[in-house]
Amino acid sequence: MRAARALRRALRAAPALALAAALAGCGDPALWARWRAERGAWRARLLVERLERDPHGGPAAWARARAACRAVPGGFPAAAWTARARAGSAPAFDVLAASGRAALLLARLDDLEGRPTAALEGYARMSRDYAEVPAVALEGAVARARLLARAGMAEEVERAWTSIARDYPPADPRTGAVLDAVLDAPLRVAADVRARGDARGADSVLRAAELIYRRMLPAQRGRRAAPELWERLAEARAAQGDGPGALAALRGALADPAGAALAPRLVLELAGRALAGVGPDTALAYARWAADGLGGDVRAAALLVEARAWRARGAPDSALALYERMVEEGPDDADETLGARFERARLLEDLGRWDQARGEYHALSSLAPTHALGLEAMLRVVRHYLGRGETPLGMAEARQALETLDGLAGSQQDDSVQVRVGQARARLRLETGDPRGGCGDLAALLRRYPEAPLDAGLLAEAAGVAETRLADAALARQLYRAAAVRAAQPELRRRARTEAERLAREGR
């Protein structure tokens, strides 16, 4: 019996032993190293992903993950395997890639643990050490840029994306696969440069990006990346004010063999670009094509663009009819249906038909009280009355809105809903003469949800109110810092950060 059990154990182990023998035997010894490195990186990834899902796994879980991440670059150091990869060994290149992925995970652990300085250093170091594997090194550079953005370091963010655009190839030299982050980087940089007032510098960046996209297109024809390159070309041209050039690029995407499957989305994008940069008549043609000629899930979005084109053309009745059609056809809770209700209310308000507009706003806030548009509808009714000097009506609407918001805050468990409702309540209080309540609501949201995507403009406005009307410099400094982290516009980022630093210098 003992011999039989030993034989069964040997037979069960035979496949693994055969694999190990094959990998460790004749031929390139890097094959066995590749297996071990990739297995180690795989194990490290599983442990880190477990912590991402449950960061409260305890010190032992963090220690296991960190040890697994360190083991791969420790056992397969970048310097040694870079030389072998450069010598042309494909397995050595794969070992280097696996080692780099584990080094990236190690920096990610620092990020997850709330140690941004260590994480930034780790991301930068792994990007340098594994430059021979651009796709892996790029992940570290992108993670570093995103961490800098979360920290509100605007100038460093711009430099990081500039470096990505400059230092990395647009396509993986080994596989030919396009590197999306590299191709997107100049668009990000140009937007920041333009936002700080340097239009000439932004256009220079965009022209260089155009050349890259156009050079890559012939080799990518018929592949998945081709329509995406055309779309980036369209974005670069639109950012320079070249509306017809943007449409030509999108038509290029549509004409590519790989663009056929994307036709509904591309035609919808053509309609939107035409409305923004060419004219409503062209937008109408594309919107109708997307809505009625292609089917798919873009119909409702295309009808919205068509309605906006009618408005831009000076035909409000046609726009109202289209909004009505969307409300009748679409599900009540669909984003496009809610968008149609909100835009119809806005148009009615602009036309001076307030009673109808108010009814639409109330209907929208009743149908979707936690949706961003439902919350905005509540605020617009209050603003209308206050803006016209009808203070009693405005304050009555404000009290009713606050009761609704308080009820939603007490009944909703979803964090994103809590953030939207809390921000709407803060805005309403600030606009109706309750600065303490409004600033306090924002401060409470920041304590409970430190990374909540709150409106940077609202935070900066509240910070000014906290300093001037409440004489609360500590609260003002907190709100300015939060605004600096979240602001998309460089000027607002700089102003908020400058104000926060001023208050800190003054010791207030």
N, C-alpha and C positions, 0 to 999 in steps of 0.2 A: 504493500500500500504506500509505504513511504517513497519507494522508487517511482511509483505511478504518479504521485503528487509532484515529485521533482520533475518528471518528464513533462507534465501539464504546464508547470510554471515555465519551463524552458521554452515550450512551444508558444506560450503567450508572449514571452519576451523576445521571441525570434524576430518579428518585424522591426521592433525598435532597434535591436542589436544590428540587424542587417542594414537599417538606415544609417546608424552611427558608423558602421564599418565602411559603408559606401562613401559617406561624407569625409571620414577621416583617413580613408585609404589612399589609393593611387590618385593622381591628378593634382589639381590645385588645392593646396591645404586651406585656402581661403573659403572653400565651400563649407567646411565644418565650422569655421569661424562665423560665416554668414548665418548659418542655422542658429548658432548660439546667440549671436547679437540680435537677430530678429525676434527670437523667442524672448530674450530679455526685454527688448523694447515693447513687445506685445504685453508681457506681464506688467511692466511699469505703467503702460497706458490703462490697463484694466483697473489697477489700484488707484490711479489718479482720477479716473472717471468715477469711481465709487465715491471718492471724497468730494468731487464736484456735486454729486447727487445728494450726499449726506456729509457735510463738513463737520458734523459733530460725532464722527466715528471714534474719537478718543485718541490720546497720544500714541498708542501702539499702532493704529492704522496710519497715522501720519508718518511714523518712523519707518514702517514697512514700505510705504510708497517712496519715501525719500531714499531709502537704501536701494530699492529696485532701480530707481532712476539713476543713482550714482554708479551702480554696478556696471552698466553698459559702457558709458564713456570711460570709466575707470579701467575696465578690462580691454576696451578697444579704443585707445586714445586717438584723438583726431590727427595729431601730427604723424603718427606712424602709418595710419591707414590712408591718409591723404597722399603720401608718397606712393603707396601701392596702387591707389586708384589712378593717379596720374600716369603710372606705368602702363595702364591699359587693362588692368584686371577688373572684369565686370563684377565678380563676387566681392572684391575689395571695395568697389564703389558702393555696393549694397550694404556692406558692413559699416562703412562710413555714414551712410544715410540712416541706418538703424541707430548708430551711436548718436547722431545729431538729433534724432527724434526724442531719444531719452534725455539728452541735455536740455532740449526745449521743455520737456515735461518737468524737469527739475526747476527751471525758472518759473514755470507755471505754478508749481507748489508754493514758491515764495509769494507769487501774486495772490493765490487763494488764501494764504495765511495773513494777508494784509501787510506784507513787507515790500512796499513798492521799490525802495532803493535797491534792495537785493535782487528783486525781479528784473528791474531795468538793467542792472549789471549782468545778470544771467542771460537775458535775451541778447544783449549786445555782444557778450563773449561768445555765445554759441553761434551767432551770425558770422563772427569773424573766423572762428575755428572751423566751421563747416562750409566755408565759401565755395569749396569744390563741388558741393551739392546745392546748386542755387535754389531749387524748390524747397529744400528743408531750411536753409539759411534764411530764405525770404520769410518763412513763417515766424521766425524769431524777430525779424525786423518789423513785420506788421504788428506782432503782439506788443512790441516795445512802443510803436507809434500809438497804438490804441490805449496803452497804459498811460502814456504821456497825456493823451487827450482827456482821460478820466481825471488826471491830476490837474487839469486846467493849465498846462504848460504850453501855451499856444505857439510861441516861437519855436520851441523844441519840436513840437508836432510838425510844423511846416518843414523844418530842417530834416526830420525823419522821413517824411514822404518824398521830399526832394532827393534825398539819398537813395531811397528805393527806386525812384524813377531813373536816377543817374547810374547807379552801381549794379543793377541787376539786369540780366537779359530779358527781353520781352517774351522769349520762348525758351523752354528748357533745352539746353544744347544737346542733351542726350536723347530725349524722347521727342522733341519738337512740339510738345504740348505748350500752349500759351500760358503765361503766368498772369492771371487776372489782376492780381494786386499791383504788378508793375505797370500794366496798361491803364489801370484806374488812377494810379498815383499822380500823373500830371494833371488830370482833371481836378483832383482835390487841391493840388498846389495852386493851380490857376484860380480856383474859386477863392482861396484865401488871399492870394496876391491882389485880385480885383477888389475884394471886400475892404482891403486896407487902402484903396484908392490908386493903385498902380495898374491902370488899364493896359498900358503899353507892355509892362512886364508880363501880365497875364496872357496877353495875345501872343507874346513870344513863346511862352511855355506851350500854348495850345498849337501853335504852328509846328513846333518840334514834335509834338505828339501826333499831329496829323501825318507827318512824314513817316513816322514809325508804323502807324496803322496801315497806311497805303502800301508800304513796302512789304508788310506781312500778308496782305490780302491774297496775292496770287497763290502762295503756297497753301493757304487755308481754304481755298475755294471748294465748296461741297462739304466741308467739315463743320462740325458744330460751332467752332470758334468764328467762322466767317461772318454770320449775321451779327454776332456780338461785336466784332471789329467794326463793321459798318455802323452799328449803333453808337459806338464810342466816337467814330468819326463825325457822326451827326451831332453828338453832344458838343464836341470840340468846336464845330462850325457854328452851332447855335450860340455858344458862349461868346463867340466873336461877333455876333449880330448878323451872321450869314444865314438867314432863314432859307432861301432857295438852295444853298449848298447843303444845309441839313436835310432838306427833303430829298435832294438827289442821293445823299448817302443812304437814307432809309429805303429809297427805291432800289438801290444797289443790294441792300440786305434782302429785299423781297425777291429780287431777280436771281439771287444765288440759289443753287439747288437745295442747300440746307435751309433756306428761308421759307420754303413752301409750307412746311408744317407749322411755321410761326406766323403765317399770313394774318390771322385775325389780330394778334397783338401788334404786329408791325404796322398794319393799316390804321389801327387805333392810335399808335404813336405818330404816324403821319398826320392824322387829324389834329392831334394836340400840338405838334410842332407848327403846323400850318396856322392854327389859330394864334399861336404865340408870336410867330415871326413872318407870316406871309399875308394872310388875310382871311376873313370869314367865309368868303365864297369857296376858296380851296378847301378850307376846313370842313365846310358842309358836305362837299363831294366825298371826301374821305370818310367822314363820320357816317354818312348814309351807307357807304360801301361796307364799312365795318359792322353797322347795325343790322342791315337787311340783306347784304349779299354774301356774308361769310359765315354767319351763325356763330356757334361756340359761346363761350362765357363772357365775351366782351360786349355783347349787345347793349346791356344797360349802361355801361361806361361810355359807349359810343353815343347813345342817346343824350347823355349828359353833355358831351362835347358839342353835339348838334344844337342843343338848346342854348349853350353859351355862344355858339356861332350866330344863332339868330339874334341874341341880345346884342352882340358886337355889331351886327349888321343893321341894328336899329329897328328890329321887328319884335317888340316885346310880346305881342299877342301870339305870335308863332311859338315863342319860347314858352309862354304860359301853357299853351295847348300841349306842347311836348312834355312839360313837367306833369301835367294832369294825366297824360297817357301813361307815363312811367309809374305814377302813384297807383293808377288803376290796374296796371299789368303786373307790377312787381310785388314780391313779398313785403309785408309791412316793415319787417326788421332788417331787410337787406341794406347794406351801406349805400348802394346807388339810390334806392327808394328814399332813404332818409336824406341823402344829398339833394335829391330832387325837391323834397318838401322844403328843405332849408333854403335852397336857391330860389324857389318860387316865392317864399316869404320875403326874402331880401328884395326880389324884383318888385313885388307888390308894395313893399315899403318905399322903394325908390320912386315908384309911380304915384305915391301919395295915397294909396288905398290901404290905410292903416288898419281899419277894422278887419279886413280880410287877412292882412299880414299877421295881425295879432292872433287871430284864430288859428292860422297855420303854425305859428310859433308854439301856441299852447298845445295844439294837437301833437306836434313833434315832441315836445317835452313830456307829454303824457305817454306817447307810444314808446319812447326810448329815453327814459329819464337818466340812465347812467351812460349813455353814448355821448361822445364829445359834442356832437351837434345838438343833442337834446339839452345838454347843459348850457351850451352857447345860446340856444333859443330862449331859455329862462333869462339869461343876462341881457339879451337884446331888448326884451320887453321893458325891463327896468330902465335900461339906458335911454330908450326912446322917450319915456315920460320925463326922466330927469333932464335930458337934453333939451326938451321943450319947455322946461320950467314948471312942469306939472308935478311938483314934488309930492303932494299927498298920494296921488295915484302911483307914482314911482315907488314910494316907500311901502305902500300896501302890497304892491307886486313883490318887492324885495322881501317883506316879512313872509309872504306865502312861499317864495322860493327858498328862503332859509329853512322854513319848516320842512319842506320837501327834502332839502339836502341833508338836514339833520336826521330825518327818517332813513334816508338811503345809507348814510354813514353808519347808522346803528344796525341796519339789516343786511348789508352786503358783506360777504366774507372775502371776496376776491381782492387781492392787493392792488391790482391795476385800477379797479373801480374806486377803491378807497382813495387812491392818489388823485384820480380825476375829480371825484366829488370834493375832496378836501381843497384842491386848488380852486375849483369853482366857488366854493364857499369863501375862501380867502379873497379872491378877486371881488366877489360881491360885497364883502364887508369893507374892503378898501374903497370901493366906488360909492358906497353909501354912507361914508363918514364914520366908520368904525376902524380906525387904524390899529388900535391895540388888538382887536379881534382878528383882523386880517393878517397882520404880521405874526401874531401868535399861532394862527392856523398853519402858516408856512413853516414856522420854526418846529411845530409839532410834527409836520410831515417829514421834515429833514431828520428829526431824531428817530422817527419810526422807520423811514425808508431813506437811508442815506444816499442811495444812488437813484432815487426816483427821477424820471425825466421831466422835472418841473420846468415851466416857462422861464427862461433866463431873463427876459424883459420884465416879467412880473416880479421876479426876485430882486432885480436891481431897483425897480420902482419902490418896492416895499422897503428895501434897505435905506433908500433916501428918506422915506417916511419915518422909519425907525430912528434915524439920526436926528432929523429936523423937528418932527412933531412929538416923538416920544422921548427924545433925549436919551435913547438907549443905544450907546455906541457898541456895546458887545453884541447886541442883536443885529445891528446894522452891519457889523463886520462879518458875522456869520452868514447873513443873507448875501452880502457882496461876494464872499468867497464861493458860495453855492452858485451864484450867477456866473462867475468867471469860469467855473468848471463846465457849465452847461451851455454857455453861449456859442452859437454857431458863427456869429459875426465877429471877426477879429477886433473891430473897434469896441464892441460891447464887452468882449473879454478883457481887453486892455483897461477899459475904464473901470470895470468892476474890480479888477485886481488892484489897480492903482488906488482906488478908494479904500479897499480893505487894508492895503499896506500903509496908507496914510493914517487910518485909525489906529493901526497897531503901533506906528511910530509915536503917535501922540499919547500912547498908553491908555487909550479909551476903550 
